[in-house]
Amino acid sequence: MYEEDIRKLLTTKKLIIGEDEVLKHARKGTLTKVYHASNANKLVVADLLKYGKLSNFEVLDTKVPNDDLGTVCKKPFSISTIGVLK
């Protein structure tokens, strides 16, 4: 669903990969969008939704498991959360 958008963003330097980094930037309010895998940690997704309402960014479910999301990002490991910087 959002794989094409993520592939386009790979060429820019605006992608943040990983739960810890995305949560850190979400707390700062420096994100415009967050994509998460379908099997991402539910507590992390709940935190992202909360920060999304406060900082006004979108939290989107990719409907793709984390191992496939890693493949979309051309990484040899699974990725559960991706953030896009402003």
C-alpha positions in Angstrom: 0.0 0.0 0.0 2.6 2.6 1.1 5.6 0.7 -0.4 6.0 3.1 -3.4 6.1 6.1 -1.0 8.7 4.4 1.1 10.8 3.5 -1.9 10.7 7.1 -3.1 11.8 8.4 0.3 14.8 6.0 0.4 16.6 8.4 -2.0 16.2 11.3 0.4 17.9 11.7 3.8 14.6 12.1 5.6 13.9 8.5 6.7 14.4 7.4 10.3 14.5 3.7 10.8 13.8 1.9 14.2 11.4 2.2 17.1 13.8 4.1 19.4 14.9 6.7 16.9 11.3 7.2 15.6 10.0 7.7 19.2 12.8 10.1 20.0 11.9 12.3 17.0 8.2 11.9 17.7 8.7 13.4 21.2 10.6 16.3 19.6 7.9 16.9 17.1 10.2 16.7 14.0 8.2 14.1 12.0 5.6 14.5 9.3 4.7 10.8 8.9 5.3 7.5 10.6 4.9 4.1 8.9 4.7 0.9 11.0 4.6 -2.8 10.2 1.4 -4.8 10.7 3.1 -6.8 13.5 4.7 -3.8 15.2 4.7 -3.6 19.0 1.2 -2.4 20.0 2.5 -0.3 22.9 4.9 1.5 20.5 2.1 2.1 18.1 -0.1 3.5 20.9 2.7 5.9 21.9 3.1 7.0 18.3 -0.6 7.7 17.9 -0.5 9.7 21.1 2.5 11.7 19.9 0.9 12.0 16.5 -2.1 13.8 17.9 0.1 16.1 20.0 2.7 16.9 17.2 0.3 16.7 14.3 1.8 13.9 12.2 0.2 10.9 10.5 0.7 7.3 11.8 0.1 4.9 8.9 -0.2 1.1 9.0 1.5 -0.5 6.0 -0.4 -3.8 6.3 3.1 -5.4 5.7 4.9 -7.5 8.3 8.2 -6.2 9.6 10.4 -8.7 7.7 8.8 -7.5 4.4 9.2 -3.9 5.4 12.9 -4.5 5.8 13.0 -5.9 2.3 11.1 -2.8 0.9 13.8 -0.6 2.6 16.6 -2.8 1.1 17.9 -3.8 4.5 18.9 -7.3 5.6 16.9 -7.0 8.8 13.3 -6.5 9.8 12.0 -3.0 10.4 8.9 -2.3 12.4 8.8 1.5 12.3 9.9 4.2 9.8 9.6 8.0 10.4 9.8 10.8 7.9 11.5 14.0 9.0 10.1 17.5 8.2 
